[in-house]
Each structure stands twice: as C-alpha cells, then as structure tokens.
Amino acid sequence: MGNRFICMAKKDVKENGSRSKRIGRSQRKLLAEEEFLHKQALSMALHQHQLSQRFEGSMSRRIGSTSKRRNLGDESFSNGKQVPEILQNIQTKKFILINGEGFGAWCWYKTISLLEESGLLPTALDLTGSGIDLTDTNCVATLAEYSKPLIDYLQELSEDEKVILVGHSSGGACISYALEHFPQKISKAIFICATMVSNGQRPFDVFAEELGSAELFMKESKFLIHGNGKDKPPTGFMFEKEQMKGLYFNQSPTKDVALAMVSMRPTPLGPIMEKLSLSPENYGTGRRYYIQTLDDRALSPDVQEKLVRENPPEGVYKIKGSDHCPFFSKPQSLHKILVEIAQIP
C-alpha cells in the first residue's frame, strides 16, 4: 500500500489536485468550522485531564514569613524550574476548594496542580448546580441545598480528620455555613475575595455596591432567570459574557477567560439571598483567613477591607494585580499564601 502512494501516477495526482481546487467556499467554511470544534473539544479534553491527573515531583520554593498582611507579586504559572519548597508545620494537608457563583471545580485547575506539586492533597468540589453537577440551578433554593456536596464530604470524614476549606467569592457563604455546622472538622477556613458575612447577613449584601440593593436587583435586573415562569419570583441569574469579562477577568489570561466563557453556569438566587445564622460557639471559634484581591472589579478592595474590619479574621493577605479570579490571574501568589496559611501552627 505504501508503494501505491509513492508511485501514484501523475494523472492521479493532477486529478486529485484539480478536485481539491474545486472545493467551494461553503465546503471550506464547513471544514474550518469542523476544525475549530475539534480544537475546542481537544482543549476541553486536555483540561479535564489536568483536573483529574495527580502530579508527583519535587516540592517547589520555600515560603517566607507568616506575616498577617502581605502584598505579593506573581510568576508565570508555567515557570519551568523551581527551587524545592520546604514545607514546615503542615498538620492538615487536605484542601477542599469551593467555587464561587457561576464557577465550578474546573476553575481550580492551576491551584490543584501547584498544591499537589507541593505534596498537599487538594480536592475541588462542584457545589449543587455548579460545574458538571447535573442539578438544575433553578431548583436550588437554599444555602443548605447549594452546600450539600461540601456538607456530605465533611460528614464522611473520620472523627479525628480535619481539612482546610478554601472558598471563592459567594463560596465564602458555603464555608461559613460549614464552619457553623462542622467546626470540629475544619482546621482553617480561607476566604478568597469572598462573602465573609456576619451573623444575620446575606451573601448578596456584600455585592450591593456593584449590583444595588437586593430588593432592586430582584425587581429590575436584566440578568435574572425566571425558571418557574415570568409571573413567579426569579430563581437565578447570569451575567452576559462581556459583563462577566469586565467584572471577573480584567487581569486573567485569554485562555482562562475562554475556558470560563464555555463553562460558567447560572447562579441560584435563593442561597445568596438567605440570611446566615452564625453563632459565637461554632462559627466564632473557627480560624478564618482572608485573601484580598487589589484589582478586583466584582468585589472592590474597599468592600473587602470593610468585610475584614466588620468580621475580623485571624490573618489578612493581599495580592497585587489580581482580578476577582486569582486562581487564573495570580496562581503562584495565591499558591504561596495558601501554603503559608497551612504552615501556621
């Protein structure tokens, strides 16, 4: 068969060449669309592989001091060679990563890789109706329902096992909820530009500066979804793509923004409109840390500063040049802070 291709007659070659020239514009357009879809599918497949693959190898760079307020720069995610990292005082190696509104476990793929390379044990969960969870977001009405994957995970832990919870954006309400119900299972709770609310406060209230009051948003927002019909209360919301890019991804790499645009899902409205009940005995005894993002347009640095003033955590860290998604825009800086917090006795 190989010889047939090598010794193809000139006539055959000429005919094949003429035939290829006769492909019309519509056919070329179809081929181009098929190639694009193929590349997109390949990209998503590689991404899923990254999420599921566990990395082994030497640990990367030593972490510095454990000061409570720091400003960190960043390095490229694919930084090549790194100096081995010496992890000290790591009593809890399990990190549970919780997504914010519209996101899913997929958004943590860089953080997962970096933590695993450091010898830690990250797990990213899809909240109910998030990521690849098949639940219809219009059916998620309460914070308990929204947080169920996290609660189920904590319930299955052994008596003496603890984890470090990491929550992004509105996912902060979920880790607050978990702190209230399972304080003995949580070593530390880390809020990344997140809704670290006080007792009796709604997660939505944190975004009031950007979105307006909850009452006004429920009546007039063009981003609302009425899953039960226009004559019924809204069940969720989702920003338009250009709105999302401006709010969330003003410093993120183009490839990560493209991933988000095909992966973001509507956010259930009920959980973020629910007032949290947080007690001093449970939530109040938890060890909380807050990571501020200083170029954030979804949750401004001023609002984040207000959150830590009104509900002071044990430590506050700051990332310069980060938008609302430091796991995309500043993955190395975020990683260093997570490891540093894990090392605090």
N, C-alpha and C positions, 0 to 999 in steps of 0.2 A: 504493500500500500504506500509505503514511503517513496518507492521509486516512481509511482504514478504521479505524485506531486512534484517530484524533481524533474521528471521527463515530460511534463504536460506540454502538449502541442501548442505552437504559437497561436494557432487558430482558436484553441480553447481559451488561452489567456486573453486574446483580443476580444472574444465574445464576452468573457466574464467582465472585462474592463468596460466594455460598452454597456453591458447590462447595469453595472454599478452607477454609470453616469446617468442612466435613465431613471434613477430613483427620484421621485418628485419631491417637492418641498414638504408636502404633508407627511410623506414617509420619513423624511429626515427629521421632521419635528417630532414624530412619534418615537423614533429611535432615541432622540435626545431626551425626551420625557422618560422613556424606559430606563435610560442610563442614569438619570437623576434619581429616580425612585430606587434603583438598585443601590446607588451610592448611599442614599438616605437609610435604606434598610440595613446595609452593611455597617453604617455608622452606629445605628441603634443596637445592632447585634454586638459590636465591639464594646459599646457602653455597658450593656448588660453583663458582658464577660468581665469587665472591670469591676462591676459591683459585686459579683459573686466570687471572683478569684481571691485567694488568700496569698499574701506576699510574705516571703521569708527572706531574711538577709540581715546584714549588719545594721545596727541602730545608728541613727543619724545624730547630728550635732548636740553637744551638751547645752542644757538650758541654764540660763544665768540666775540672777537673784529672784527672790519671790516677793518683790515689792508689790504693794497693792494697787498702785496706779502707774501704768506704763504706756508709753507711746511706741508702737512697733512699726517698722517698715516691712518690706516683703521681698522675697526672692521668687524667681520663676518656679512654677510647680515642677517642671521637668528640669531640675537644676544640675543634673549629672552627678558627679562625685560629691559625696558629703562626708564630713568628719563623723566618726561613730559617736552616737549620743549615749551618755551615761545616765541612766535613769536611777534616781535615788528615792527612797522612801515611798515607793509605789505599793500601797497596800491594796488598792482596788484597781484592777486592770480592765474591768468591763465598762465600756462606754456605751450608753444607749442614746442614739441620736434621733431626735424628734423634729419632724418637718413643720414649717410654718404654713400659713394659708396658701392654698393652691399648689404647694410643692409636694414632694414625696420622698421616699428613701433615696431615689435617684440623685437628688441634689447633693448628697454627701460623698460622692464617689472619690473626690480628691482627699477629703478628710479620712475616709476609710483606709485608703492606700497609705497615707502618711502615718496614721496611728498603728496600723499593722506592721509597717516597716520599723516602728519603734518598739515592737514586741507587745503592744497592747491589744485589747480584744474589743473592737467596735462592732456594734450591731445597729443598723438603721431600720427603723420600723415605719411602715406606712400607717398613718392614722386612718380611721374609718373613712372611706370615700376618697382617700388620697393615693397618689401613685398608681400601683397596679391593683389596689384593693377594689373589688368589683361592686361595692355598695354604692347605690345611687345617693349622691350627696344631698338630694332633696329630701331624703328620708332620715338624715342625721339631724336630730332636733336638740340634743342636749350635749353638754360637755362630757358627761359620763359615756355616752354613746361614741362620741368623737375620740375619746381617750381609751376606748376599750382595748385596742391592741397593746398599749402600754400597760394597762392595769392587768391584763391577762398574763403578760410577761412577768410582771412583778409578783403576781400570785404564785407563779410556778417556781420562783426562786426558793432555794433551801433556806432553813431558818437562819443560818449564820452567814448567808451570802448577801453582799451589798454591791451596788452599781453606782456609777457616776452618770447622772442624767444631763443631757445637753439639749436645750430647746431653742429653736429659732423663731423669731417673730411671734405670731399668735400661738405657736407651740409652747411658749412660756406658760400659758394658762394651763396646758396639759401637765407640765411638770410641777406646777404649783398644786394642781389637783392631786397629783401622785404624792407629793410631799405631805399633803393633809391626810391621805388615806394609808400611806405606807412609809411613814418616816423612818422606821427601823430598817428598811431595805435600801435606803438611799444614802450613800456616803457623802456626796456633794451634788448640788444642782447648779448648772451653769446656764445662764440666760444670755443668748446672743442677740443683741438688739431686739429684745423680746418683751412681751407683755408681762412684766413682773408686777402684778397688780396687788393692791392691798385688799383686806377683807371688805366684802360688800361692793367691790368694784367690778365692772365688766371689762373683758379684754378689749372690746371695741372702743371704750373710752380713751384708751391710750392713743388711738389714731384720730381722735376727734379734731385735732389741729389741722390735719390733712384732709379729712373726709367730712368734717362738720359733725353736728350732734347726731346721736343715734336716731332720734325721732325724725330729724330732717332727712337723714340718709335713707331711712325706711320708706319715706314718702316720695322722695324726689330723685333718688339716684338712678342714673341711666344704666348702671351696671348690675341692677338687681335681676334675679331669676325667680319667676313665679312658677315653681314646679307643680303646684296644685291648682293652677288657673289664675288668670289675671284678677279675678274677684276675691282671691284669697291672699293672706299675708305672704310676702316673699319668703323663699326657702333658702336662697343662696345668692352669691354674687361672683362676678368675674370681670376683671378689668379688660379693656381692649388691649391688643398687643402693643400698640405704641404707648399706651398709658403705662403698661407693665414695664416696658423698657425704660421709660423715664423715671419711674418710681423705684424700681428694684435693681436695675442692671446698668446704672450710669458709669460704672467703672469695671464691669465684668468683661472677660474676653468674648469675642464674637461667637466662637464655637459654643460656649456655655449658654449664651443668650439664645442661640439657635436651638439647642437642646431643650431649654426651658419653654420656648415657644411651642414646641410639639408635645411637651409633657405636662404643662400646667393644667390643672383641673379646677372647676368651680369650688368655691369655699362655702360650706354650710353656714347659714346665718345664725341659727339657734345657739350653737356653742359660744360664739364670740359676743352674743348679746346676753349671756347668762351671768348673773352676779355670783362671784365666788364666795364661798363660806370657808374662811381660813382661821384656824384657832392658834393661839399662842402655844398651846400644849403640843400640837403636831407640826403644822407648818412653821410656827415660830421657832422651833428647835432645830430646823434644818440648816445646813451650811450652804449658803447661797453665794454665788459669784456672778458678776455682770460684766459682759464684754460690750463696750460701746464702739460703734462704727461712725467715724467722724466725717464721712462724705455721704451720709445716708439721706435720701430724699423721701423715703417712705415713713421713717420714724426719725425725726430730726435729732441731732446731737443735743439740742436744748431739751427736748422731751425726754430723751434718755437720761439726761442729767437730773431732770425732775423726778424720774422714777427712782433713781438710786438715793435721792435726798429723802423722798417720802417713805421709802421702804428699804432702808439701808441693808445692803448685803455685807458679807464678810470681806469681800475684795472687789475692786473695780479695775478693769483693764481697758485700754483704748487702742484702736487700730487706725492709724492714719491712712487716708486714701482709700478706705473701704466703703463700698456702697452697702445696700441692705443685705447683700449676699457675700459675706467674707469668705465662705467656702468656695466661691468662684473667684472673687476679685483679689483676695489676700489669703490663699490657702496655707502658705507657710507661716505667716504671722499668727493665724488662727491656731494652727497646729502647736506652735511653740507655747501659746497661752494655755491650751488645753493640757499639755503635758506638764507645764509649770504648776497649774492648779492641782493636777493629780498628785504631784510630789509634796504638796503642803501637808504636813503631819496633822 
